[in-house]
Amino acid sequence: MYLAFGLGSIVAPSFANKYRTQNVMRTAGLAYTLWILSGYIATSKGLSYSFVMISVLLCSFTQGTGAAIMWISQGKYLSNCVLACQERAGLFTSMFWTIVSGSQIFSFLFNSFFLAHFDPKLLFIVDAFISLISMIWIGLLPDPFIP
């Protein structure tokens, strides 16, 4: 995953510059969803060990590449927001990191509750669904107006 992240960081800026940032982030988000679903594959019974390993490794490589593209695109979008409204630069940055940190806390609590009360395999499906919903929201982000 981290090897793919490093290699993906080389090509990520070209994607971020060539296409609408929100579309790039949405497409890269699919890699996160695939990686989440690889957990479902890994916990499924009756699959061969080699199939599971190849699937998880391919999804991890895809997720690493997608993560590089996602983080470069997020930085570009945040920078464009700052350029559009420089007097609120600190606000945009603090909102971004508050949402990232808050989502991690919420995710840990939600997953702990879910695992205590439901089938662990179902968690991968629910998390993948949440990932898909977030990609829709990313697509709804407005384009920052840069004067």
C-alpha positions as CSV (number, residue, x, y, z in Angstrom):
1,M,0.0,0.0,0.0
2,Y,2.7,2.5,0.9
3,L,4.8,1.6,-2.1
4,A,1.8,2.3,-4.3
5,F,1.2,5.5,-2.3
6,G,4.8,6.6,-3.0
7,L,4.7,5.7,-6.7
8,G,1.2,7.2,-7.0
9,S,2.5,10.5,-5.6
10,I,4.6,10.9,-8.7
11,V,1.6,10.9,-11.1
12,A,-1.1,12.3,-8.8
13,P,-0.4,16.0,-9.5
14,S,-1.0,15.5,-13.3
15,F,-4.5,14.1,-12.5
16,A,-5.2,16.9,-10.0
17,N,-4.2,19.5,-12.6
18,K,-5.9,18.0,-15.6
19,Y,-9.4,17.2,-14.2
20,R,-11.9,18.9,-11.9
21,T,-10.6,18.3,-8.4
22,Q,-13.9,17.0,-7.0
23,N,-14.1,14.4,-9.8
24,V,-10.5,13.3,-9.2
25,M,-11.2,12.9,-5.4
26,R,-14.4,11.0,-6.1
27,T,-12.6,8.6,-8.5
28,A,-9.8,8.1,-6.1
29,G,-12.3,7.4,-3.4
30,L,-13.4,4.3,-5.3
31,A,-10.0,2.8,-4.4
32,Y,-10.8,3.2,-0.7
33,T,-14.1,1.4,-1.2
34,L,-12.4,-1.5,-3.0
35,W,-9.9,-1.7,-0.2
36,I,-12.7,-1.9,2.4
37,L,-14.4,-4.6,0.4
38,S,-11.2,-6.6,0.3
39,G,-11.7,-7.1,4.0
40,Y,-15.0,-8.8,3.2
41,I,-13.2,-11.0,0.7
42,A,-10.5,-11.8,3.3
43,T,-13.1,-12.9,5.8
44,S,-15.2,-15.0,3.4
45,K,-15.1,-18.8,3.8
46,G,-14.5,-21.2,0.9
47,L,-12.2,-19.0,-1.1
48,S,-8.7,-20.2,-1.9
49,Y,-5.8,-18.6,0.0
50,S,-4.1,-17.5,-3.2
51,F,-7.3,-15.8,-4.5
52,V,-7.7,-13.9,-1.2
53,M,-4.0,-12.9,-1.1
54,I,-4.0,-11.7,-4.7
55,S,-7.3,-9.8,-4.2
56,V,-6.2,-8.1,-1.0
57,L,-2.8,-7.2,-2.5
58,L,-4.4,-5.8,-5.7
59,C,-6.9,-3.8,-3.6
60,S,-4.2,-2.5,-1.3
61,F,-2.0,-1.4,-4.3
62,T,-5.1,0.3,-5.8
63,Q,-5.9,1.9,-2.5
64,G,-2.3,3.2,-2.1
65,T,-2.4,4.8,-5.6
66,G,-5.9,6.2,-5.0
67,A,-4.8,7.6,-1.6
68,A,-1.9,9.5,-3.3
69,I,-4.3,10.9,-5.8
70,M,-6.9,11.7,-3.1
71,W,-4.5,13.5,-0.8
72,I,-2.9,15.6,-3.6
73,S,-6.4,16.5,-4.9
74,Q,-7.6,17.4,-1.4
75,G,-4.6,19.7,-1.0
76,K,-5.3,21.4,-4.3
77,Y,-8.9,21.9,-3.4
78,L,-8.0,23.3,0.0
79,S,-5.4,25.6,-1.6
80,N,-8.0,26.8,-4.2
81,C,-10.4,27.6,-1.4
82,V,-7.7,29.6,0.4
83,L,-6.9,31.5,-2.9
84,A,-10.6,32.3,-3.3
85,C,-10.9,33.7,0.2
86,Q,-7.5,34.4,1.8
87,E,-8.9,36.0,4.9
88,R,-10.4,32.7,5.8
89,A,-7.3,30.5,5.2
90,G,-7.1,29.4,8.8
91,L,-10.7,28.6,8.9
92,F,-10.6,26.3,5.9
93,T,-7.5,24.4,7.2
94,S,-8.9,24.0,10.7
95,M,-12.3,22.9,9.4
96,F,-10.6,20.3,7.2
97,W,-8.5,18.8,10.0
98,T,-11.4,19.0,12.4
99,I,-13.5,16.9,10.0
100,V,-10.7,14.4,9.4
101,S,-10.0,14.0,13.1
102,G,-13.7,13.9,14.1
103,S,-14.4,11.3,11.4
104,Q,-11.7,9.1,12.8
105,I,-13.1,9.3,16.3
106,F,-16.6,8.7,15.1
107,S,-15.4,5.8,13.0
108,F,-13.6,4.1,15.9
109,L,-16.7,4.5,18.1
110,F,-19.1,3.3,15.4
111,N,-17.1,0.3,14.4
112,S,-16.6,-0.7,18.1
113,F,-20.4,-0.5,18.7
114,F,-21.1,-2.3,15.4
115,L,-18.7,-5.2,16.1
116,A,-20.1,-5.7,19.6
117,H,-23.7,-6.1,18.2
118,F,-23.5,-7.4,14.6
119,D,-21.7,-9.8,12.3
120,P,-18.2,-8.5,11.7
121,K,-18.5,-9.3,7.9
122,L,-21.4,-6.9,7.7
123,L,-19.2,-4.1,8.9
124,F,-17.2,-4.1,5.6
125,I,-20.5,-3.7,3.7
126,V,-21.6,-0.8,5.9
127,D,-18.2,0.9,5.7
128,A,-18.1,0.5,1.9
129,F,-21.6,2.1,1.7
130,I,-20.5,5.0,3.9
131,S,-17.5,5.4,1.6
132,L,-19.7,5.5,-1.5
133,I,-22.0,8.2,0.2
134,S,-19.0,10.3,1.0
135,M,-17.9,10.2,-2.7
136,I,-21.3,11.6,-3.7
137,W,-20.8,14.4,-1.2
138,I,-17.4,15.2,-2.6
139,G,-19.0,15.6,-6.0
140,L,-21.3,18.2,-4.6
141,L,-18.5,20.4,-3.3
142,P,-18.6,23.8,-5.1
143,D,-15.8,25.0,-7.3
144,P,-13.9,27.7,-5.4
145,F,-14.0,31.0,-7.3
146,I,-10.4,32.2,-7.7
147,P,-10.2,35.9,-8.7
